[in-house]
Amino acid sequence: MLRPRAAGLLVVMTATSSMAMGATGAMAQEARRPVPMRPPLFFGESWKSLSTPPDDHNAWPASQAGVSNPSLELTLYGASGKEIQLVAGRGNVVPHNLWTGTTTSPSAAALRDRTNFVDLSAPLAKIRWVVRTSGFHQAWPIVRLADGTWLVGDRPSGLQADFNEHEITPSDLRWLKLDIARVVTVGTWIDHPDLTKVDSVGFADLMPGSGHGAGGYINVGRIEVYGSPVKR
């Protein structure tokens, strides 16, 4: 017969062994779980100067001619979307950027890859862009789904007077439908839209611009989208 002290020690040893085996099993299971991988760079766009001379403010009307990536198509939206300007960079202070200051209505711009949709459903998919704002204006992320639905996400970039880099994780956002012709939100919140086939990615300024000088506008420089390509 075991003495009480020896019996107690045996119980403790058995419990400790069982706990260790359980922890080892959990660690092994965790090790077998696939490690999340960041999707590749799907596209990047930094804009380029046009061959024609700029206006007195060192800018041109934004157009396809200002897109530096030959795989991408630029489309402007809103009643005054064609008033969005492409502003030339100045040294390392101001990058080439799209500027909404001369718009007279809400406006938007979006880029579309000619041959692929992009899957933005992965937890580590992201949009990275360089943005400067004036007044209460902000750059709102927008996407067009494969079925033609436009959405605007609930986490804008803005409220800073200098160019800063921001990252947006699409899977973390809540979304509203966007009437792209007017660039206004409609309907109720959508928490988990299908982002596996995104046709276009861009930004919206949901307020009219105030013109040149401080007041209200956004500047959007380099745009990068990280996600997996999906053939059209």
N, C-alpha and C positions, 0 to 999 in steps of 0.2 A: 504494500500500500504506500502511495506517495504521501509524504508529509505535506501539510497545508501550504507551507512556503514553496515547496518544489512544485506542487500542483498549480499554484498561482502563477509561478514563473512560466510553466508550460503553456498556460492559457494565454499569457501575454505574448510569448514567443509565437504561438500559433496565430494570434490576431495580427501581430506585426507582419508575419510572413504573408498572410492573406492580403493585407493592405498593400504590401510591396508588390505582390503579384498583380493586384488590381491596377495599381499605378503603372506598372510596366505594360500591362495590356492596353491601358488608355493611351500611353505614350506611343505604343506601336501603332495603334489605330490612328492617332494624330499624324504620325509620320507617313502613313499610307495615304492620307488625305492630300489631294493635289494642291500645290501652292498657287495662289492667285497670281496670274501674270498680267502685267500691264500691256494692253493692246498696242500695236505699232502705230507710228505716225501715219495717219491716213492721208492727210494733206496739210500743207503749210502755204500761207500766202502773205507776202510782205508788201505787195503793190509796187508799181514802177511808174516813172515819169512818162508822159506822153511825148511824142516827137515834136508836137507843136508848142509854141511858147505859152507859158502859163499866163494867167491874168495878173492884175496888180497885187493880188493877195497870194501869189505863187501857187495857184490852184487851177484845176481843170474840172469840167463836169465829169463825175464818175462814170466810167464805162468799161466795157470789156477790154478796151485797149490798155487800161491800167492794171490788168491782172497779169502777174508775172509767171504764174504756173499755167502752162499750156493745157493741162488736164482739167482745168476748172472753168466754169461758166458763172458769171456774175449777173444777178438780176436785182433790180431796184423796185421797191414797192411803196404804195401810198399815193395819195392824190398829188403830192409834190416830191415823190421819190426821186424823180429825175433832177431835182435840185441838189441832191447830195453831191458834195465836192470831193475830188481827190486832191489832197494837199501834199506838195512836195516836201520831203524831209530837209532838215537843216542840221548838218553835222551829226553829233551824237546826242543832241538835245531833243529834236523833233523827228520822229520816224515818218516815212510815208504813211498816210492815213486817210480814211474816209471820214468826212466831217459833215454834220447835219445842220450847221448853223444857218444856212440859207433856206432851209425847208420852211414851208408855211402850214404844215400839217404833220401828224405822226408819220414816220417813215421807217423803212427797213431795207436791209441789203442781205442777200444770201448767196452762198457759193455752192455749186453742185459739181460733183465729179462726173465726167462724161460717160464713164463705163461702169462705175460701181456705186451701189448703195454703201452706207457705212452702218455697222452694228454698234450702237452706243448703249446696249443693254448691260454690258459687263460692269461690275462694280468699280473697276479701275479705268474705264473709258472716261475721257475728259475733253473739255474744250479749254484751250489756253489762249488768251489774247492780251494785247497791250492796249489800255484804254486811258483816256483823259476826259474829264467832264467839266461842265460849267453850270452853275445854278443847281437846280434840283434834277437835272437830267441824268439818266443812267442808261447803260447799255444792257438790254434785256436779251438773253439767249433765246433764239427761235430755231425750230426745226420743221421740216416738211416731211411727213411720213410717206411711205410708198403709195398709200391710197389717196394722197393729195391733201390730207389733213394738216393744217398748220397749227403748231403749238408754241406757246411762249412760257418759259420757265420762271419760277418765283424767286430766283436769286440773281439779281442784276449786279453789274459792276459799275462803280461810279463814286461820285461825291469826293473826288480828289482833283486838285488843280494841276497835277503833273502826270506824265505818262507812267503807269504802273502795270505790272504783269499780274493777271488774275487767272485762277483755275476754277473751272466749274465741272462738277461731276453730274452728268445728266440723270443717272439712276437715283440720285438723292433728291431730285427736284419734284415739286408738285407743278402741274401744268394747267394752263387754260387754253381753250381753243382761241385761235387768232383769225379774225376776219382780215385776210392779207390785203384786200383791196383798200380797206380803210385803215389798216393797222390798228385795230381796236380789239380788245378781248371780248369774248362772248361765252355764254354758258356757265357751267359750274366746274369746280376743281376736278382734275383727273390725276389720281395719285400714281398709277402704274401703267402708263401707256406702253404699247409695244414699240420699243426702240430698236428692234432687230434689223429693220430695213429703213434707214433714214435717207431720204433723197437729197435734202439740202440742209445746210447749217448756216446760221447768220446771226444778225443782231437787229433789234428794233429800238428806236427812240420813240417812246409813246407820247411825246410832247413836241409841238412845233419849235423850230429853232428861233433864236432871237436876233440873228444877223451877226455881223462882224463885231468884235469886241466882247468883253465879258457880259454874260447874261444867261444864256441857256443853249447848250448843244452838247454833243459827244464827238470825240475823235476816237476812231478804232484803227489801230495800227496792225501789227502782225497778228494773224489768226492761225492757230494750229488745232487740228482735230485728231484725237487719238482713239482709234477704233478699228475693228476688223473689216476689211472689204468684203462685200457681197455682190456677186455679179448681177447685173441688171437682167 
